[in-house]
Amino acid sequence: MQRLALFDLDNTLIDLDAAFLLWAEEFAEERRLGRRAVDYLVKLDRNGLPHRELFFTKVCERFKLSVPAAELWAAYRRRMPHLVECRPEVIAALAELRASGWRVGIVTNGTADNQLGKIQRTGLADAVDGYALSGVEGIRKPDVGLFEIAAKRCGMSFTGGGWMVGDHPVADIGGGHAAGLRTVWIDRGTRAGHGRPPDHVVTDVIHAMDILRAADE
């Protein structure tokens, strides 16, 4: 199997949940909404709404905000890249993979400005060989086409196989399998069902990289 490793971005390479909590606290403080508002925002986020526009529509309704939902959504996209972090040990592990001959890419759903901002500000743009963003390409995981674009940006194709690492059972694991890749699922405590079980289950992306290196030996 060729040394191709594709990674999801949110809650895989970066801890989006932690960044979201920071944003929720800022949002509630700026509008003097109180601590219960933070709890509401976090709970609403974890309900898995299909799009942030719907999320902010519900936020406006709950707190009777006069600001349009689209404006809040745009402000969120501008702010979030400044709140997310990629741990130094993750950057180092990616560098180690690449130094040992792996080609490394990111495959992520989301708007172009938000996701690209995260990749650039965390240093991940320089830590990988390429990336494919749904907001740029016009297709979303689990569409195999997005994985194919990422592989090509890494200078590879799917003919030799590879790995997909991510936290979403459908977008990452289902999509990875459909693309002919082996998979590692980042289990963040939400035991969602898988159409086909992942090849490995871990709780941290560092452990996923350990699996990739071990499989290559």
N, C-alpha and C positions, 0 to 999 in steps of 0.2 A: 504494500500500500504506500502511495506517495505521501510525502510529508506536507500535507495541507491541513491547516487547522483554522476553521472559521468560528468566530465568537459572536454571540449576541452582545449588545451594548448594555442596555438598562437592566440592572439587577443581575448582571453577569460580570462584566468587566468593571462596572461602576455600581455603587449602591444608590440606586435611585430613590428607594424608600427613605433613606436617611436625608437625602437632599430635599425630598418632598416635605418631610417634617419641618425642616428649616424654613422652607418657603411658607408652609401653613402658619408657622409661628409669626413670621414676618407679616404675612397677610392679615392675620387676626389683630396683631398689635397696631399696624398702621390704621386699621379701621375701628379700633377699640371694640372688638367683637367678643373678647373674653376667651378664657381657656376652653370652654365648652365648644367654641367655634373650631378650635384646633382639632379637637376630638372628632367633631362632625366631618371636617374636611378629610381627615385621615381615613375615617370609615367610608366616606363616599368614594374616595380614591380606590380603596381596596375592594369596593363592590364590582370593579371591573367594567365600568361604563365603556361603551364602544368608541367614544371620541371625547376629547377634552372640551369641545364646544358644548356638548351636552352636560358635562361636568360643571362648566361655568354658568350655564343656564340655570341649573339647579342651585348653584351657590347664590346667584342673583335673586332667585325666588325666595330662598331660605332667609337671607339677611336683608331683603328688600333694598338691594343696591340699585342706584340709578345709572351706574356705569354699564354700558352694553357688554354682554357676555363676550363678544368678539374682541373687545378692547382688553378685557381681563386676560383672555387667552393669549393675546399678543404680548402682553406684559409678562405673563408667565414664561413664554418662550424666550424672551430676552433675559429674564432673570436666572432661569434654571442652569444654563451653562456656567454661571458664576458660583453655583452652590454645589454642583457635583464634584466628586474627587475620584481619582484612580489611585489606589494605594501604591506606594513605591515598590512594594514587593511584587505587585501584579505587573508593573512596568518592567521590573527586573526579570521576572519569569518569562515574559514575552521576548525580551532580548535574548535570554538563554535559549529559548526555542529557535529563534532565528539564527543564532550563532551556530547551532548544531544542524542547520540545514533545512529547517521548517520554513514554509511560507505561511504567513499569518494574515488573516483578514477579518473584517468586521461586517456583519450582516444585520441591519437594524431597520425596524419599522419606525415611522415618525416623520414629522415635518423636517424639511431640509435645514431651516435656520436653527431649530432647536438641537437636532442631532449632530449637525456639523459643528455647531458651537461647542457641544460637549466634547466631541472628539478632539477638537483643536485645543481647547482650554485645558484639558486634562493631560495633554501630551501624548495621547493615543495616536494622533495623526502621524507622529514620527516613530511610534512603537510598532506599527504594523506595515505590511506591504501594500495593502489596499483596503477599500471599504465600498459597500453598496448600501445606499439609503433609499428607502421606499419613496420618500418625499421627492427625491431627485429622479429616480428611475420610473416612477409611475406604476410600480407593482409592489405587492406586499408579501412578506412571508405569510403563509407557507408556500407561496408560488415558487416553484423551482427556479424560475428565471432570475430571481434576485440572488440566489446562491450561485448561480452560474456566472452572473456579472462579477460577484466578489471573487470567485475563483480566477476568472480571467484577469482581474486587476492584480491578482497575486502572481500572474504569469503561469497559471495552471488551468487544467480542465478537469472534468469529473471522471474521465476515463480511468484514471488511476486511483480513484477513491479518495478518502480523507476523513476528516472529523468535523462535527458540528457540536458546539458547546453552548448551552443556553438554558434559561429558566422556564420558558413557556412550552408546555407539553404539545401544543399543536403547531404554533409558528416555528419553534426551534426544533423540537424532536421529530414531530410529524414531517415538517418540511425537510429536515436533514435526511430522514430516511427516504423520502420521495426523491431526493437528489442523489441517492446512492451512497450517502455518507454514514459512517458510524457516529454514534451520538453519546454525549454525556449531559445528563440533566442536572442542573443546579436546583436542588430541592430547598426552597425557602420557606418550608412549613405549610405549603398549600398542596395537599395531596390530590391533585387533579388527575383524572383518568387519562391514560395514554392509549391511542389506537394500537400502537405497537410499543412495547416497553423500550426504554432507552437501553443502550448497551452497558452504561454505567450510571450510577447515581452518587452525587457528592453534595456537600453543603457549601463548598467554596471553590471558586474558579482556580485557585492555586492547586487544589487537589486534582482538578480536572487536568491541569497541565502535567502533573505527576503521572497520571494515567497515560497521557499521550507519549511521554518520554519512555515509560516502561514498555508500552506496546511497540515502540520502535527498536527496542533492544533485541 
